[in-house]
């Protein structure tokens, strides 16, 4: 029985060590007006507003952790997560969408992200939170491709056993936000 308890403790410790709150506590800190993210420093007095955007299964929990650090300094933001992966955020809106096959909510969440970044000015800071699943959840449809077309394409790729790298390559070419286009 002791071996099972030890194994469960090790597994739980490993999972806890990669949760956004723990990772952010280790890598992000705020000293007065200086935001430290790993080895980068941002003087927050130089920014008019701070926005958070993101996509992926952990992005809402990442936003929640960042809100604990930055508090009311955050002006707003939007993240898109897989259904059931939301978190309690005050400043960042959370959209839950389809994963691994997008749905209307994925597209709606991405539309809100794009509306947010289109409001960003030269003196604003945008922090982008991406985690696993972001490549599926973040989507702006290109002209002449319907949501149903994209859903069927990725359903067929998944059914035939395509590798995630292959699926992401197709996603990149059938999107208006992937492959660096969001920036």
C-alpha positions as CSV (number, residue, x, y, z in Angstrom):
1,X,0.0,0.0,0.0
2,X,2.9,2.4,0.8
3,X,4.2,2.0,-2.8
4,X,0.8,3.0,-4.3
5,X,0.6,6.1,-1.9
6,X,4.2,7.1,-2.9
7,X,3.4,6.7,-6.6
8,X,0.2,8.8,-6.3
9,X,2.1,11.5,-4.3
10,X,4.8,11.6,-7.0
11,X,2.2,11.9,-9.8
12,X,0.3,14.6,-7.9
13,X,3.5,16.6,-7.2
14,X,4.5,16.4,-10.9
15,X,1.1,17.6,-12.0
16,X,1.1,20.4,-9.4
17,X,4.5,21.6,-10.5
18,X,3.3,22.4,-14.0
19,X,0.0,24.1,-13.1
20,X,-0.1,27.7,-14.3
21,X,-0.3,29.2,-10.8
22,X,3.0,27.4,-9.7
23,X,4.8,28.1,-13.0
24,X,3.8,31.8,-12.9
25,X,4.8,32.1,-9.3
26,X,8.3,30.8,-10.3
27,X,8.7,32.8,-13.5
28,X,6.7,36.0,-13.1
29,X,6.8,38.6,-10.4
30,X,5.9,42.3,-9.9
31,X,8.2,44.6,-7.9
32,X,6.6,48.0,-7.6
33,X,6.0,48.9,-11.3
34,X,8.5,46.4,-12.8
35,X,7.0,43.2,-14.2
36,X,9.6,40.5,-14.4
37,X,8.8,37.6,-16.8
38,X,11.7,35.2,-16.7
39,X,14.7,37.3,-17.8
40,X,12.7,40.2,-19.3
41,X,11.6,43.3,-17.5
42,X,8.7,45.6,-18.3
43,X,8.3,49.0,-16.7
44,X,4.5,49.2,-16.4
45,X,4.5,53.0,-16.0
46,X,5.4,53.0,-19.7
47,X,2.1,51.4,-20.7
48,X,-1.3,53.0,-20.8
49,X,-3.2,49.7,-20.8
50,X,-2.4,46.0,-20.3
51,X,-4.4,43.4,-22.3
52,X,-4.3,39.6,-21.9
53,X,-5.2,37.4,-24.9
54,X,-4.7,33.7,-25.3
55,X,-5.8,30.3,-26.5
56,X,-5.4,26.7,-25.2
57,X,-6.6,24.4,-22.6
58,X,-4.7,26.1,-19.8
59,X,-5.0,29.7,-21.0
60,X,-7.9,30.6,-18.6
61,X,-5.9,29.3,-15.6
62,X,-2.9,31.2,-16.9
63,X,-5.0,34.4,-17.1
64,X,-6.4,33.8,-13.6
65,X,-2.8,33.4,-12.3
66,X,-1.7,36.6,-14.1
67,X,-4.7,38.5,-12.7
68,X,-3.5,37.5,-9.2
69,X,-0.1,39.1,-10.0
70,X,-1.3,42.2,-11.9
71,X,-4.7,42.8,-10.4
72,X,-6.5,45.9,-11.6
73,X,-3.6,46.9,-13.8
74,X,-5.2,44.6,-16.4
75,X,-7.5,46.6,-18.7
76,X,-9.2,43.5,-20.2
77,X,-8.6,40.6,-22.4
78,X,-10.0,37.4,-23.9
79,X,-8.9,33.8,-24.0
80,X,-10.4,30.7,-25.8
81,X,-10.3,27.4,-24.0
82,X,-11.7,23.9,-24.4
83,X,-15.1,23.2,-22.9
84,X,-14.8,22.6,-19.2
85,X,-11.4,24.4,-18.9
86,X,-12.7,27.8,-17.8
87,X,-11.4,29.6,-14.7
88,X,-12.7,32.4,-12.5
89,X,-11.2,35.6,-14.1
90,X,-12.4,39.1,-13.3
91,X,-10.8,41.1,-16.2
92,X,-10.3,38.5,-18.9
93,X,-13.3,37.1,-20.7
94,X,-13.2,33.3,-21.2
95,X,-14.8,31.7,-24.2
96,X,-15.2,27.9,-24.2
97,X,-15.0,26.2,-27.6
98,X,-14.6,23.0,-29.4
99,X,-11.4,20.9,-29.3
100,X,-9.9,19.2,-31.2
101,X,-12.5,20.3,-33.8
102,X,-13.5,23.9,-33.6
103,X,-17.1,25.2,-33.3
104,X,-18.9,28.5,-33.5
105,X,-17.7,29.4,-30.0
106,X,-14.1,29.0,-31.0
107,X,-14.6,31.4,-33.9
108,X,-16.6,33.8,-31.7
109,X,-13.8,33.8,-29.0
110,X,-11.2,34.4,-31.7
111,X,-13.3,37.3,-33.1
112,X,-13.3,38.8,-29.6
113,X,-9.5,38.4,-29.3
114,X,-9.1,40.2,-32.7
115,X,-11.4,43.0,-31.5
116,X,-9.3,43.4,-28.4
117,X,-6.0,43.6,-30.2
118,X,-7.5,46.0,-32.8
119,X,-8.1,48.4,-29.9
120,X,-4.5,48.2,-28.7
121,X,-2.5,51.3,-29.1
122,X,1.2,52.0,-29.4
123,X,1.5,52.5,-25.6
124,X,-0.3,49.4,-24.6
125,X,1.1,46.0,-23.5
126,X,-0.4,42.8,-24.8
127,X,0.5,39.5,-23.0
128,X,-0.4,36.5,-25.1
129,X,-1.0,33.2,-23.2
130,X,-0.8,30.1,-25.4
131,X,-1.0,26.5,-24.2
132,X,-1.7,23.1,-25.6
133,X,-4.8,23.1,-27.7
134,X,-4.4,26.7,-28.8
135,X,-3.8,25.7,-32.4
136,X,-7.2,24.1,-32.5
137,X,-9.1,26.7,-30.4
138,X,-7.9,29.9,-32.1
139,X,-9.5,30.3,-35.5
140,X,-10.6,32.9,-38.0
141,X,-12.0,31.4,-41.1
142,X,-10.5,32.4,-44.5
143,X,-12.8,33.7,-47.2
144,X,-14.6,30.9,-49.1
145,X,-14.1,28.3,-46.4
146,X,-17.0,27.5,-44.1
147,X,-16.9,26.3,-40.5
148,X,-18.5,23.0,-41.7
149,X,-15.7,22.7,-44.4
150,X,-13.0,23.1,-41.7
151,X,-14.7,20.8,-39.2
152,X,-15.0,18.1,-41.8
153,X,-11.3,18.5,-42.9
154,X,-10.1,18.1,-39.3
155,X,-12.5,15.3,-38.6
156,X,-11.1,13.4,-41.6
157,X,-7.5,14.1,-40.6
158,X,-8.1,12.9,-37.0
159,X,-9.9,9.7,-38.3
160,X,-7.1,8.8,-40.7
161,X,-4.5,9.1,-37.9
162,X,-2.6,12.1,-39.0
163,X,0.1,13.3,-36.7
164,X,-0.4,16.5,-34.7
165,X,2.4,18.2,-36.7
166,X,0.6,17.3,-39.9
167,X,-2.7,18.5,-38.6
168,X,-1.2,21.8,-37.4
169,X,0.4,22.4,-40.8
170,X,-3.0,22.1,-42.5
171,X,-4.5,24.3,-39.7
172,X,-1.8,27.0,-40.4
173,X,-2.7,27.2,-44.1
174,X,-6.5,27.2,-43.6
175,X,-6.5,30.0,-41.0
176,X,-6.2,33.8,-40.9
177,X,-4.7,33.9,-37.4
178,X,-2.2,31.0,-37.3
179,X,1.4,30.9,-38.5
180,X,2.2,34.3,-37.2
181,X,-0.9,36.0,-38.6
182,X,-2.3,36.9,-35.2
183,X,0.7,39.2,-34.6
